[in-house]
């Protein structure tokens, strides 16, 4: 009657909430999950909520309400037993799909956690559960710590590690989950405390498996105290049972009976027959151990009756075993024999089932390891891709800076030219004005002379001296004006010369700036190659060394022939990969190239190739001078690329690297006696890189090859004629 009333109240609450814009679903009471009427009322409420939200227009709050409805239905079905439990996975899948369409990461992760729980606990599909956990962990990185369900991912990973018997990893995952729960504010205080209690119990399980019994007891008692504080009857019953089992395994039946009595009181109050039967079986064992066969028989018979009726095989096995011991203690051999026969039948059946489960666990462990290896490999590839992207971005940035500086230099050059042209035009205009003024003065002078001539003719000889004085004065004025014009011309020439000197200085500064940019680019490339070499050697090299060491720890003596063949193949591949990483990390930026020059670096490269490869490499560097760092770096990179192509594609037995001087040109010749190639088809990425490097050092190259006659590359680089050989 009480359950019917509760269902009616929930439906009434649903009717009131649907009058709101977005009704809020109630918190699930886990203590009532055994009440069928209560669970049915929650399903009815969830369906009504979904029908109502489906009629609302799309918005952020409406989308969240729809997702919450799917999550509520999945949670309710998760608490139910039997075939209805499968509906939880269906609603969880719908929740993930719809959350991804709505771009709601939080609800997508919540749906994945429901999927993972079903696959791991119901279907036993641990590899798929591990994949879902890995994907959910990647999505959790986008969420704030206060609302992220990453604590649940870590809790699930702890359970998987526990299956794999990786107890240290399981302990780390449980502790991390406990820490993350402390920061999570999206959970109610009660649920957060109960989840922390669950994590503490799992930590106690790990301690007990590892034989750290005192730490295990402390964890179990702390978990029980949290359940009491949260007022969760089911969790209190579970923690009491766990403590009872712990003390029973430690041969302390008096302590165990106290906790079993507390658990039995809760299960009796909740009318949970399965919980009662389990506790009665354990109480029967406890009372047998303290020498009270009457109580042991009473509780054992109750447990056996419910277990037979409900089909609880493991509870029935525990009860029959304890009844067998109790009947023997009570001197009832006939009943003891009957219980022993029933116990033996159950034990054999459960033993076979346990063997099947152990074989399945081994297979699951192998599948999980395969998934983890694939995830690790993908993570290494992603890290390498990220390194390449960062390198490309840095090169692009340096190129952009160089182009920007070049454009700025060209702009400054243009401005200087415009200023010089403006000054020239001003000087010409000033010179023209002075010439015009001199012409006007000359005309004025002619007029004055004419007037003077008339005055002289009219005035006579008396005015001759005055005319001479005036004439002399005017000549001095004209000479002074000429000197002023000459002075202005000299000043203009000085200004033009000064502007020419400034322009030459600006050009020199621009060329120096370009050289600095080229040197900075080379330093950036050198540092990047060093960093990439260090990353390859430290990260990938360390990982390959760890893989090689882990594989070497395996004993192939217990493997089949096929497995031994696979094992040795993997071991050889790990060795080859490790050697290849060391080869790549050294050739990216060898110390000899930076300290002793191209000649020493090529000699070391050829020596190493002749030691590790079947093709015979020869080097003739007698005419190779010391070059600038940019040229040596690019020529070395070209040699690395061509040697790699010869090893991989040429099918040659011999290869030569030659250096020849012709006037102001240095020729580098790389040739082999392999299968040859068609130069018209030489369009690969390696040749594009070679062309780019030759353009950078202002050189060019030629390809000469025919099928079956080998391939010859000739690289022509202009050099100064006064360079000496190395």
C-alpha positions in Angstrom: 0.0 0.0 0.0 2.9 2.3 0.9 4.5 1.7 -2.6 1.2 2.5 -4.3 0.9 5.8 -2.5 4.4 6.7 -3.4 3.7 6.0 -7.1 0.6 8.2 -6.9 2.6 11.0 -5.3 5.3 10.8 -8.0 2.7 11.0 -10.8 1.1 14.0 -9.1 4.6 15.6 -8.8 5.1 14.9 -12.5 1.8 16.6 -13.4 2.8 19.7 -11.4 6.3 19.9 -12.9 5.0 19.6 -16.4 3.2 22.9 -15.8 6.7 24.4 -15.6 8.8 25.4 -18.6 11.5 22.7 -18.0 10.4 20.1 -15.3 13.2 18.7 -13.1 13.4 14.9 -12.6 13.7 13.6 -9.0 16.8 12.2 -7.5 16.8 8.3 -7.6 16.5 6.7 -4.2 18.8 3.7 -4.4 17.4 2.3 -1.1 14.1 1.7 -2.9 15.4 0.0 -6.0 14.0 -3.3 -4.9 10.5 -1.8 -4.8 8.9 -2.7 -8.2 6.1 -0.2 -7.9 8.5 2.6 -7.1 10.7 1.7 -10.1 7.7 1.5 -12.4 6.5 4.9 -11.2 10.0 6.3 -12.1 9.8 4.8 -15.6 6.4 6.4 -16.1 7.7 9.7 -14.9 10.7 9.4 -17.3 8.6 8.6 -20.3 6.2 11.5 -19.5 9.2 13.8 -19.2 10.6 12.7 -22.6 7.2 13.1 -24.3 6.8 16.6 -22.9 10.4 17.8 -23.8 10.0 16.4 -27.4 7.2 19.0 -28.0 9.4 22.0 -27.0 11.4 24.1 -29.5 15.1 23.7 -29.8 17.2 25.7 -27.3 20.2 25.1 -25.0 18.0 24.5 -21.9 15.5 22.3 -23.9 18.3 20.2 -25.4 19.7 19.7 -21.9 16.3 18.6 -20.6 16.0 16.0 -23.4 19.4 14.6 -22.6 18.6 14.5 -18.9 15.5 12.5 -19.7 17.5 9.9 -21.6 20.1 9.7 -18.7 17.3 9.3 -16.2 15.7 6.4 -18.1 19.2 4.7 -18.5 19.8 5.1 -14.7 16.5 3.6 -13.7 16.9 0.6 -16.0 20.5 0.2 -14.7 19.1 -0.5 -11.2 16.7 -3.2 -12.4 17.5 -6.9 -12.8 16.9 -9.3 -15.6 16.3 -8.5 -19.3 15.1 -5.0 -18.4 18.8 -4.2 -17.6 19.5 -4.3 -21.3 17.3 -1.2 -21.9 19.9 0.8 -19.9 22.4 0.2 -22.8 19.8 1.2 -25.4 19.0 4.5 -23.7 22.7 5.1 -23.0 23.5 4.7 -26.7 20.8 7.1 -27.6 22.1 9.6 -25.0 25.7 9.5 -26.5 24.4 9.9 -30.1 22.1 12.8 -29.2 24.7 14.5 -27.0 27.3 14.4 -29.8 24.7 16.0 -32.2 24.0 18.7 -29.6 27.8 19.2 -29.0 27.2 18.5 -25.3 30.4 16.8 -24.1 29.2 16.4 -20.4 26.2 14.3 -21.3 28.1 12.4 -24.0 30.6 11.2 -21.3 27.8 10.4 -18.9 26.2 8.2 -21.6 29.6 6.5 -22.3 29.9 5.7 -18.6 26.5 3.9 -18.6 27.5 2.0 -21.8 30.8 1.0 -20.1 29.1 -0.3 -17.0 26.7 -2.5 -19.0 29.5 -3.9 -21.3 31.8 -4.6 -18.3 29.4 -5.9 -15.7 26.7 -7.5 -17.8 28.4 -8.6 -21.0 31.9 -9.0 -19.7 33.2 -7.2 -22.8 36.3 -5.6 -21.2 38.2 -4.6 -24.4 35.2 -2.6 -25.6 34.7 -1.2 -22.1 38.4 -0.1 -22.1 38.0 1.6 -25.5 35.0 3.5 -24.2 36.9 4.6 -21.1 39.8 5.9 -23.3 37.4 7.9 -25.5 35.6 9.3 -22.5 38.9 10.3 -20.9 39.8 12.3 -24.0 36.4 14.1 -23.9 36.8 14.8 -20.1 39.9 16.9 -20.9 37.5 19.5 -22.5 35.4 19.8 -19.3 36.1 21.8 -16.2 37.2 19.8 -13.2 34.2 20.8 -11.1 31.7 19.0 -13.5 33.9 16.4 -15.3 32.9 12.7 -14.8 36.6 11.8 -15.0 36.3 10.3 -11.5 34.0 7.7 -13.0 36.5 6.9 -15.8 39.3 6.4 -13.2 36.9 4.2 -11.0 36.2 2.0 -14.1 39.9 1.8 -14.9 40.6 0.7 -11.4 38.1 -2.2 -11.8 39.8 -3.2 -15.1 43.3 -3.1 -13.5 41.9 -5.2 -10.6 40.9 -7.8 -13.2 44.3 -7.7 -14.8 45.9 -8.1 -11.3 47.8 -4.8 -11.8 47.2 -3.8 -8.2 49.5 -0.7 -8.1 47.7 0.7 -11.1 44.3 -0.1 -9.6 45.2 1.6 -6.4 46.4 4.7 -8.3 43.1 4.9 -10.3 40.9 4.5 -7.2 42.8 7.2 -5.3 42.7 9.5 -8.2 38.9 8.9 -8.5 38.6 9.7 -4.8 40.6 12.9 -5.2 38.5 14.1 -8.3 35.3 13.4 -6.4 36.4 15.9 -3.8 36.4 18.7 -6.4 33.2 17.7 -8.2 30.3 20.1 -7.5 27.8 18.7 -10.1 26.9 15.8 -7.7 24.7 16.1 -4.6 26.6 16.0 -1.3 25.0 12.7 -0.5 25.9 11.0 -3.8 29.4 12.4 -3.7 29.9 11.0 -0.2 28.5 7.6 -1.3 30.8 7.5 -4.3 33.8 8.4 -2.2 32.7 5.6 0.1 32.7 3.2 -2.9 36.2 4.3 -3.9 37.5 3.8 -0.3 36.0 0.2 -0.3 37.8 -0.6 -3.5 41.0 0.7 -2.1 40.4 -1.7 0.9 39.9 -4.6 -1.5 43.3 -3.9 -3.1 45.0 -3.7 0.4 43.4 -7.0 1.4 44.5 -8.8 -1.8 48.1 -7.6 -1.2 48.0 -8.8 2.4 47.9 -5.3 4.0 45.1 -6.3 6.4 45.3 -3.4 8.8 45.1 -0.8 6.0 42.2 -2.8 4.5 40.3 -2.8 7.8 40.8 1.0 8.2 39.5 1.6 4.6 36.4 -0.7 5.2 35.6 1.1 8.5 36.0 4.6 6.9 33.7 3.5 4.0 31.1 2.3 6.6 31.2 5.6 8.5 30.7 7.6 5.2 27.6 5.4 4.3 26.2 6.0 7.8 26.7 9.8 7.5 25.0 9.7 4.0 22.1 7.8 5.5 22.1 5.2 2.7 20.7 2.0 4.0 21.9 -0.2 1.1 25.4 1.2 1.4 25.4 0.7 5.1 24.4 -3.0 4.6 27.0 -3.6 2.0 29.8 -2.1 4.1 28.7 -4.1 7.1 28.8 -7.3 5.0 32.2 -6.4 3.7 33.6 -5.9 7.2 31.9 -9.1 8.3 33.6 -11.0 5.5 36.9 -9.4 6.4 36.7 -10.5 10.0 35.4 -14.0 9.0 38.4 -14.4 6.7 40.7 -13.3 9.5 39.2 -16.0 11.8 37.4 -13.5 14.1 33.8 -14.7 14.0 32.6 -12.7 17.0 33.5 -9.4 15.3 32.0 -10.7 12.0 28.7 -11.6 13.6 28.2 -8.1 14.9 28.5 -6.6 11.5 26.4 -9.3 9.9 23.6 -8.6 12.4 23.6 -4.9 11.5 23.5 -5.8 7.8 20.6 -8.3 8.4 18.6 -5.6 10.1 18.8 -3.3 7.0 18.0 -6.1 4.5 15.0 -7.1 6.7 13.8 -3.5 6.8 14.1 -3.3 3.0 12.5 -6.7 2.4 15.4 -7.8 0.3 15.4 -11.6 0.3 18.7 -11.9 -1.6 20.5 -9.8 1.0 18.9 -11.7 3.9 19.9 -15.1 2.4 23.5 -14.0 1.9 23.8 -12.7 5.5 22.1 -15.8 6.9 24.6 -18.0 5.2 27.5 -16.0 6.6 25.9 -16.0 10.1 25.6 -19.7 9.9 29.3 -20.0 9.2 30.1 -17.6 12.1 28.0 -19.3 14.7 29.5 -22.7 13.6 33.0 -21.3 14.2 32.1 -20.1 17.8 30.4 -23.5 18.6 26.7 -22.6 18.5 25.3 -25.2 16.1 21.6 -24.5 16.9 21.8 -20.9 15.7 24.0 -21.9 12.8 21.5 -24.5 11.7 18.6 -22.0 12.0 20.2 -19.4 9.9 21.6 -21.9 7.4 18.2 -23.5 6.8 16.6 -20.1 6.2 19.4 -19.2 3.7 19.1 -22.6 1.9 15.3 -22.3 1.6 15.5 -18.8 -0.1 18.5 -19.8 -2.3 16.7 -22.9 -3.6 13.5 -20.9 -4.2 15.2 -18.0 -6.0 18.1 -19.9 -7.7 20.9 -18.1 -5.8 23.6 -20.7 -6.5 26.5 -19.1 -4.7 24.5 -18.3 -1.6 23.2 -21.9 -1.7 26.8 -23.2 -1.8 27.8 -21.1 1.2 24.7 -22.1 3.2 25.1 -25.9 2.5 28.8 -25.7 3.4 28.1 -24.0 6.7 25.1 -26.4 7.4 27.4 -29.4 6.8 29.8 -28.1 9.4 26.9 -27.2 11.8 25.2 -30.6 11.5 28.6 -32.3 12.2 29.1 -30.1 15.3 25.5 -30.9 16.4 26.2 -34.7 15.9 23.6 -35.1 13.1 25.5 -37.2 10.6 22.6 -38.0 8.3 21.8 -34.3 7.7 25.4 -33.5 7.5 25.9 -36.1 4.8 22.9 -34.8 2.8 24.2 -31.2 3.1 27.7 -32.4 2.0 26.3 -34.1 -1.0 24.3 -31.0 -2.0 27.4 -28.9 -1.4 29.6 -31.2 -3.5 27.2 -31.0 -6.4 27.1 -27.2 -6.2 30.8 -27.0 -5.7 31.5 -29.0 -8.9 29.0 -27.0 -10.9 30.5 -23.7 -9.7 34.0 -25.0 -10.1 33.4 -25.7 -13.7 31.8 -22.2 -14.0 34.8 -20.7 -12.3 37.2 -22.4 -14.7 35.2 -21.1 -17.7 35.3 -17.6 -16.1 39.0 -17.9 -15.5 39.6 -18.9 -19.1 37.4 -16.0 -20.2 39.3 -13.6 -17.9 42.6 -14.7 -19.5 41.2 -14.0 -23.0 39.8 -10.7 -21.7 43.2 -9.8 -20.3 44.8 -10.5 -23.6 42.2 -8.5 -25.5 42.7 -5.6 -23.1 46.4 -5.7 -23.5 46.0 -5.6 -27.3 43.7 -2.5 -26.9 46.2 -0.8 -24.7 49.1 -1.5 -27.1 47.1 -0.1 -30.0 46.2 3.0 -27.9 49.9 3.5 -26.9 51.0 3.1 -30.6 48.3 5.6 -31.7 49.5 8.0 -28.9 53.1 7.8 -30.1 52.0 8.5 -33.7 50.0 11.5 -32.6 52.9 12.8 -30.6 55.2 12.4 -33.7 52.6 14.2 -35.8 52.4 17.0 -33.3 56.2 17.4 -33.3 56.1 17.6 -37.1 53.3 20.1 -37.1 55.2 22.2 -34.6 58.3 22.0 -36.7 56.5 23.1 -39.8 54.8 25.9 -38.0 58.2 27.2 -36.7 59.7 27.0 -40.2 56.7 28.9 -41.6 57.0 31.5 -38.9 60.7 32.0 -39.7 60.0 32.2 -43.4 57.2 34.8 -42.7 59.6 36.9 -40.6 62.2 36.7 -43.3 59.7 37.8 -46.0 58.4 40.6 -43.7 61.9 41.9 -43.2 62.7 41.7 -46.9 59.5 43.7 -47.7 60.4 46.2 -45.0 63.8 46.6 -46.6 62.4 47.1 -50.0 60.0 49.6 -48.6 62.8 51.6 -47.0 64.8 51.4 -50.3 61.8 52.8 -52.2 61.4 55.6 -49.7 65.1 56.6 -49.9 64.9 56.6 -53.7 61.8 58.8 -53.6 63.5 61.2 -51.2 66.6 61.4 -53.4 64.5 62.1 -56.5 62.6 64.8 -54.6 65.9 66.5 -53.6 67.1 66.3 -57.1 64.0 68.0 -58.5 64.2 70.7 -55.8 67.9 71.3 -56.7 67.0 71.6 -60.4 64.2 74.0 -59.6 66.4 76.1 -57.4 69.1 76.2 -60.2 66.5 77.2 -62.7 65.2 80.1 -60.5 68.8 81.3 -60.0 69.5 81.2 -63.8 66.3 83.1 -64.4 67.2 85.7 -61.8 70.7 86.0 -63.4 69.1 86.5 -66.8 66.8 89.2 -65.4 69.7 90.8 -63.7 71.7 90.7 -67.0 68.8 92.3 -68.8 68.5 95.0 -66.1 72.2 95.5 -66.5 72.0 96.0 -70.2 69.2 98.5 -69.7 71.3 100.4 -67.2 74.3 100.3 -69.6 72.2 101.7 -72.3 71.0 104.5 -70.0 74.5 105.1 -68.9 75.6 105.3 -72.5 73.0 107.9 -73.2 74.0 109.7 -70.0 77.6 109.5 -71.1 76.8 110.8 -74.6 74.7 113.6 -73.1 76.8 114.3 -70.0 80.2 114.2 -71.7 83.5 113.3 -70.5 82.7 114.4 -67.0 80.5 111.4 -66.5 83.0 108.9 -67.8 84.6 108.3 -64.4 81.2 107.9 -62.8 80.3 105.3 -65.6 83.6 103.5 -65.0 82.9 103.4 -61.2 79.3 102.1 -61.8 80.6 99.6 -64.3 83.2 98.4 -61.9 80.6 98.1 -59.2 78.2 96.1 -61.4 81.0 93.7 -62.4 81.7 93.0 -58.8 78.0 92.4 -58.1 77.9 90.0 -61.1 81.0 88.2 -59.9 79.5 87.9 -56.4 76.3 86.4 -57.8 78.3 83.9 -59.9 80.2 82.9 -56.8 76.9 82.4 -55.0 75.5 80.3 -57.8 78.7 78.2 -57.8 78.4 77.8 -54.0 74.8 76.7 -54.4 75.9 74.1 -57.0 78.6 72.8 -54.7 76.1 72.5 -51.8 73.7 70.6 -54.1 76.4 68.2 -55.1 77.4 67.7 -51.5 73.7 66.9 -50.6 73.5 64.4 -53.5 76.8 62.8 -52.4 75.5 62.6 -48.8 72.2 61.0 -49.9 74.2 58.5 -52.1 76.3 57.6 -49.0 73.1 57.1 -46.9 71.5 54.9 -49.6 74.7 52.8 -49.8 74.8 52.4 -46.0 71.1 51.4 -46.0 71.8 48.8 -48.7 74.7 47.4 -46.7 72.5 47.3 -43.6 69.7 45.5 -45.5 72.2 42.9 -46.8 73.6 42.4 -43.3 70.0 42.0 -42.0 69.3 39.4 -44.7 72.5 37.5 -43.6 71.3 37.7 -40.0 67.9 36.3 -41.0 69.6 33.4 -43.0 71.8 32.7 -40.0 68.8 32.8 -37.6 66.9 30.5 -39.9 69.9 28.0 -39.9 70.2 28.3 -36.1 66.5 27.6 -35.8 66.7 24.6 -38.1 69.7 23.4 -36.2 68.0 23.8 -32.8 64.9 22.1 -34.1 66.8 19.2 -35.6 68.7 18.8 -32.3 65.4 18.9 -30.4 63.9 16.4 -32.7 66.9 14.2 -32.4 66.8 14.4 -28.6 63.0 13.7 -28.6 63.5 10.7 -30.9 66.4 9.4 -28.8 64.8 10.1 -25.3 61.1 9.5 -25.9 60.7 7.0 -28.8 64.1 5.4 -28.1 63.2 5.0 -24.4 59.8 3.6 -25.3 61.3 1.1 -27.7 64.0 0.1 -25.1 61.2 -0.4 -22.6 59.3 -2.6 -25.0 62.5 -4.6 -25.8 63.2 -5.1 -22.1 59.6 -6.1 -21.3 59.6 -8.6 -24.2 63.0 -10.0 -23.1 61.5 -10.6 -19.6 59.1 -13.1 -21.2 60.0 -16.7 -21.3 59.6 -18.3 -24.7 60.1 -21.8 -23.3 56.4 -22.0 -22.4 55.2 -20.8 -25.8 54.1 -22.8 -28.8 56.3 -22.8 -31.9 54.1 -20.3 -33.6 54.1 -18.0 -30.5 57.9 -18.4 -30.3 58.3 -17.3 -33.9 56.1 -14.3 -33.3 58.0 -13.5 -30.1 61.4 -13.6 -31.8 60.1 -11.6 -34.8 58.7 -8.9 -32.5 62.0 -8.9 -30.5 64.0 -8.5 -33.8 61.7 -5.7 -35.0 62.1 -3.9 -31.7 65.9 -4.1 -32.0 65.8 -2.8 -35.6 63.4 0.0 -34.7 65.7 1.0 -31.8 68.7 1.0 -34.1 66.8 3.0 -36.8 65.8 5.6 -34.1 69.4 6.0 -33.0 70.5 6.3 -36.7 67.8 8.9 -37.4 68.5 10.9 -34.1 72.2 11.1 -35.0 71.8 11.9 -38.7 69.3 14.7 -38.0 72.2 16.9 -36.7 75.6 15.2 -36.2 78.1 16.9 -34.0 80.8 16.5 -36.6 78.9 18.7 -39.1 78.6 21.6 -36.6 82.2 21.3 -35.1 84.4 19.9 -37.9 82.5 20.6 -41.1 80.9 18.7 -43.9 84.0 16.6 -44.8 84.3 15.0 -41.3 80.5 14.5 -41.1 80.4 12.7 -44.5 83.4 10.5 -43.6 81.6 9.4 -40.4 78.4 8.8 -42.3 80.1 6.6 -45.0 81.9 4.7 -42.3 78.7 3.9 -40.5 76.9 2.9 -43.7 79.7 0.5 -44.6 79.5 -1.1 -41.2 75.7 -1.6 -41.1 74.7 -1.9 -44.8 75.5 -4.3 -47.7 76.2 -1.6 -50.2 79.8 -0.3 -50.3 80.0 3.5 -50.1 83.1 5.5 -51.1 83.9 9.1 -50.4 86.3 11.4 -52.4 86.5 14.7 -50.5 90.0 15.8 -51.5 88.7 18.9 -53.3 86.0 19.8 -50.7 86.7 23.2 -49.1 85.1 24.5 -45.9 81.8 26.2 -46.7 79.4 28.4 -44.8 77.1 26.6 -42.3 74.0 27.0 -44.5 75.7 25.3 -47.5 77.3 22.5 -45.5 74.0 21.8 -43.6 72.0 21.6 -46.9 74.6 19.5 -48.7 74.7 17.1 -45.8 70.9 16.8 -45.8 70.9 16.1 -49.5 73.5 13.3 -49.0 71.4 11.8 -46.3 68.3 11.8 -48.6 70.2 10.3 -51.5 71.9 7.6 -49.4 68.5 6.7 -48.0 67.1 6.4 -51.5 70.0 4.2 -52.6 69.6 1.9 -49.7 65.8 1.5 -50.2 65.4 1.6 -54.0 68.6 1.3 -56.0 69.4 -2.4 -55.6 73.1 -1.3 -56.0 76.3 -2.9 -54.7 78.4 0.3 -54.8 77.9 4.0 -54.4 80.2 7.0 -54.6 80.2 10.6 -53.2 82.7 12.8 -55.1 83.6 16.5 -54.9 85.3 18.4 -57.8 86.3 22.0 -58.3 85.8 23.7 -61.7 86.8 27.4 -61.6 84.3 29.1 -59.4 82.0 26.0 -59.1 82.0 23.1 -56.7 80.4 19.9 -58.0 79.1 17.2 -55.7 78.5 13.9 -57.5 76.5 11.1 -56.0 76.2 7.9 -58.1 75.4 4.2 -57.8 75.5 1.1 -60.0 71.9 0.1 -59.3 68.8 -0.4 -61.4 68.5 3.2 -62.4 65.4 5.4 -62.9 63.6 7.5 -65.4 64.5 11.2 -64.7 61.1 12.3 -66.2 59.3 10.4 -63.4 61.5 11.9 -60.6 58.7 13.9 -58.9 58.8 12.6 -55.3 58.8 14.6 -52.1 62.5 13.9 -51.6 63.5 15.6 -54.9 61.2 18.5 -54.1 63.1 18.9 -50.8 66.5 18.7 -52.7 65.4 21.4 -55.2 64.3 23.6 -52.3 67.7 23.2 -50.6 69.7 23.9 -53.8 67.6 27.1 -54.3 68.4 28.2 -50.8 72.2 28.0 -51.4 71.8 29.3 -55.0 72.8 26.1 -56.7 71.4 23.7 -59.3 71.5 19.9 -59.9 71.2 17.4 -62.8 70.0 13.8 -62.9 71.6 11.3 -65.3 70.1 7.8 -65.3 69.0 4.9 -67.5 67.4 1.6 -66.7 70.0 -0.9 -65.4 73.0 1.6 -65.6 72.7 3.3 -62.2 71.9 6.9 -61.3 74.1 9.9 -61.1 73.2 13.2 -59.4 75.4 16.3 -60.1 75.0 19.3 -57.7 76.7 22.5 -58.9 77.3 25.2 -56.2 79.1 28.6 -56.9 81.9 29.2 -54.5 84.7 31.7 -54.0 87.9 30.8 -55.9 90.1 31.5 -52.9 88.6 28.8 -50.6 91.0 26.2 -49.5 90.2 22.5 -49.2 89.4 20.9 -45.8 
